[in-house]
């Protein structure tokens, strides 16, 4: 990694590669790629990660004080040692930045031309409404059906440029603008770390058009769109006993959370579409019907090793209280059973339930688990 970075090789400046390299200085002699991927999935991008407080960083499994302080050191340096540029150099830097096709390949230290940073101008109300997703976390168009259809067919490449080009050429829409927009939805939600990670692509090829793939895609959707998980926990889980929810309550919830935004209707439909297309729930024009679902072992293995990516010992309570796993609408009484099933398959090495100590021990990374799941799928 150091040599690739020093030689300025392609891909060495992506956010996940930069974070992976940074973490090796605090966590030597260990594969930190899964940890880097998980942190970027959690925070959305490198800037948000760098801005997080030390206490917040240390709450993540795999991050201790040394790693957190190193991350904050980089954040302090980038904020307090801004390079001064002449107008000519600033213009050249601005033009060079425009030529970068993937925003994740840019430098963390790209700064404005001014010697002193200027406050960003406040957007007008029209500008705010034009791009509510960036400001609020609201979203539209789940594009879930297209996601399930095309993930198993993606080219064998980590390059998001290649993935987007493939989708733009093959998505079944007449308008090029629609194909481009849906391609962006799919890549942003399925690959939020900034590259097309091999575990998801391999899992999709091994489990095409299955509930296992729908579950894993729904999980990635929850990572990219936390509002979806919030609505499930706030509105659906309290009504799990009745198993129904009027769709108008989702719109009401969004209207109260985002007053004045006209796009809440589109967001409400996208929330329902994601639930229906993932088969986590059923929906008609007025209601959503749902119940706790049985746990698919393969998708549970993928999601467990995404949430706990570092081989090690973990508290079972953290699994049971995990917000995204709750939002999967899996039967909580079957989670422990699924954990034992993974142990029986050799994917989890140990489960301990002695007195008040309830722990499980993982032995593989996500990439290793997916390879084992895929090979088992091929044998059957």
FENDAHU-V338643 format. One record per residue. N is the residue number from 1. RES is the residue in three letters. PHI is phi as a letter, one per 20 degrees, with the letter a starting at -180 (* if undefined). Layout:
N,RES,PHI
N,RES,PHI
This chain:
1,UNK,*
2,UNK,f
3,UNK,f
4,UNK,f
5,UNK,f
6,UNK,f
7,UNK,e
8,UNK,l
9,UNK,f
10,UNK,f
11,UNK,n
12,UNK,f
13,UNK,d
14,UNK,f
15,UNK,f
16,UNK,f
17,UNK,f
18,UNK,f
19,UNK,f
20,UNK,g
21,UNK,f
22,UNK,g
23,UNK,f
24,UNK,f
25,UNK,f
26,UNK,d
27,UNK,c
28,UNK,f
29,UNK,l
30,UNK,b
31,UNK,f
32,UNK,d
33,UNK,g
34,UNK,g
35,UNK,f
36,UNK,f
37,UNK,f
38,UNK,f
39,UNK,f
40,UNK,f
41,UNK,f
42,UNK,f
43,UNK,e
44,UNK,n
45,UNK,a
46,UNK,f
47,UNK,f
48,UNK,f
49,UNK,f
50,UNK,f
51,UNK,e
52,UNK,f
53,UNK,f
54,UNK,g
55,UNK,f
56,UNK,f
57,UNK,f
58,UNK,f
59,UNK,f
60,UNK,e
61,UNK,f
62,UNK,n
63,UNK,d
64,UNK,d
65,UNK,g
66,UNK,g
67,UNK,f
68,UNK,f
69,UNK,f
70,UNK,f
71,UNK,f
72,UNK,f
73,UNK,f
74,UNK,f
75,UNK,f
76,UNK,f
77,UNK,f
78,UNK,f
79,UNK,e
80,UNK,d
81,UNK,c
82,UNK,f
83,UNK,f
84,UNK,e
85,UNK,c
86,UNK,f
87,UNK,f
88,UNK,f
89,UNK,f
90,UNK,f
91,UNK,f
92,UNK,f
93,UNK,f
94,UNK,f
95,UNK,f
96,UNK,f
97,UNK,f
98,UNK,f
99,UNK,f
100,UNK,f
101,UNK,f
102,UNK,d
103,UNK,f
104,UNK,f
105,UNK,e
106,UNK,f
107,UNK,e
108,UNK,f
109,UNK,d
110,UNK,f
111,UNK,c
112,UNK,f
113,UNK,f
114,UNK,f
115,UNK,f
116,UNK,d
117,UNK,f
118,UNK,d
119,UNK,f
120,UNK,f
121,UNK,f
122,UNK,f
123,UNK,f
124,UNK,f
125,UNK,g
126,UNK,f
127,UNK,f
128,UNK,f
129,UNK,f
130,UNK,f
131,UNK,c
132,UNK,f
133,UNK,g
134,UNK,f
135,UNK,e
136,UNK,d
137,UNK,n
138,UNK,f
139,UNK,b
140,UNK,b
141,UNK,l
142,UNK,f
143,UNK,l
144,UNK,f
145,UNK,f
146,UNK,f
147,UNK,f
148,UNK,f
149,UNK,f
150,UNK,d
151,UNK,g
152,UNK,f
153,UNK,d
154,UNK,f
155,UNK,f
156,UNK,e
157,UNK,b
158,UNK,e
159,UNK,f
160,UNK,f
161,UNK,f
162,UNK,f
163,UNK,f
164,UNK,f
165,UNK,f
166,UNK,f
167,UNK,f
168,UNK,f
169,UNK,e
170,UNK,d
171,UNK,f
172,UNK,e
173,UNK,c
174,UNK,f
175,UNK,e
176,UNK,f
177,UNK,f
178,UNK,f
179,UNK,f
180,UNK,f
181,UNK,f
182,UNK,f
183,UNK,g
184,UNK,f
185,UNK,g
186,UNK,f
187,UNK,f
188,UNK,f
189,UNK,e
190,UNK,e
191,UNK,c
192,UNK,f
193,UNK,f
194,UNK,o
195,UNK,b
196,UNK,e
197,UNK,f
198,UNK,f
199,UNK,g
200,UNK,f
201,UNK,f
202,UNK,f
203,UNK,f
204,UNK,f
205,UNK,f
206,UNK,f
207,UNK,c
208,UNK,f
209,UNK,l
210,UNK,c
211,UNK,f
212,UNK,g
213,UNK,f
214,UNK,f
215,UNK,f
216,UNK,f
217,UNK,f
218,UNK,f
219,UNK,f
220,UNK,f
221,UNK,f
222,UNK,f
223,UNK,f
224,UNK,f
225,UNK,c
226,UNK,f
227,UNK,f
228,UNK,f
229,UNK,f
230,UNK,f
231,UNK,f
232,UNK,f
233,UNK,f
234,UNK,e
235,UNK,d
236,UNK,e
237,UNK,f
238,UNK,f
239,UNK,d
240,UNK,f
241,UNK,f
242,UNK,e
243,UNK,m
244,UNK,c
245,UNK,b
246,UNK,f
247,UNK,f
248,UNK,f
249,UNK,f
250,UNK,f
251,UNK,f
252,UNK,f
253,UNK,f
254,UNK,f
255,UNK,f
256,UNK,f
257,UNK,f
258,UNK,c
259,UNK,f
260,UNK,n
261,UNK,e
262,UNK,f
263,UNK,e
264,UNK,f
265,UNK,f
266,UNK,f
267,UNK,f
268,UNK,g
269,UNK,f
270,UNK,f
271,UNK,g
272,UNK,f
273,UNK,f
274,UNK,f
275,UNK,f
276,UNK,f
277,UNK,f
278,UNK,e
279,UNK,m
280,UNK,f
281,UNK,b
282,UNK,d
283,UNK,b
284,UNK,c
285,UNK,f
286,UNK,d
287,UNK,c
288,UNK,d
289,UNK,d
290,UNK,b
291,UNK,b
292,UNK,f
293,UNK,d
294,UNK,f
295,UNK,e
296,UNK,f
297,UNK,f
298,UNK,f
299,UNK,f
300,UNK,f
301,UNK,f
302,UNK,f
303,UNK,f
304,UNK,g
305,UNK,e
306,UNK,e
307,UNK,f
308,UNK,c
309,UNK,f
310,UNK,e
311,UNK,g
312,UNK,r
313,UNK,d
314,UNK,c
315,UNK,f
316,UNK,f
317,UNK,f
318,UNK,f
319,UNK,f
320,UNK,f
321,UNK,e
322,UNK,f
323,UNK,f
324,UNK,f
325,UNK,f
326,UNK,f
327,UNK,f
328,UNK,f
329,UNK,m
330,UNK,f
331,UNK,f
332,UNK,f
333,UNK,f
334,UNK,d
335,UNK,f
336,UNK,f
337,UNK,g
338,UNK,f
339,UNK,f
340,UNK,f
341,UNK,f
342,UNK,f
343,UNK,f
344,UNK,f
345,UNK,e
346,UNK,n
347,UNK,e
348,UNK,d
349,UNK,e
350,UNK,b
351,UNK,c
352,UNK,c
353,UNK,c
354,UNK,c
355,UNK,l
356,UNK,e
357,UNK,e
358,UNK,c
359,UNK,c
360,UNK,c
361,UNK,c
362,UNK,e
363,UNK,c
364,UNK,c
365,UNK,e
366,UNK,g
367,UNK,f
368,UNK,f
369,UNK,f
370,UNK,f
371,UNK,f
372,UNK,f
373,UNK,f
374,UNK,f
375,UNK,f
376,UNK,f
377,UNK,f
378,UNK,f
379,UNK,f
380,UNK,e
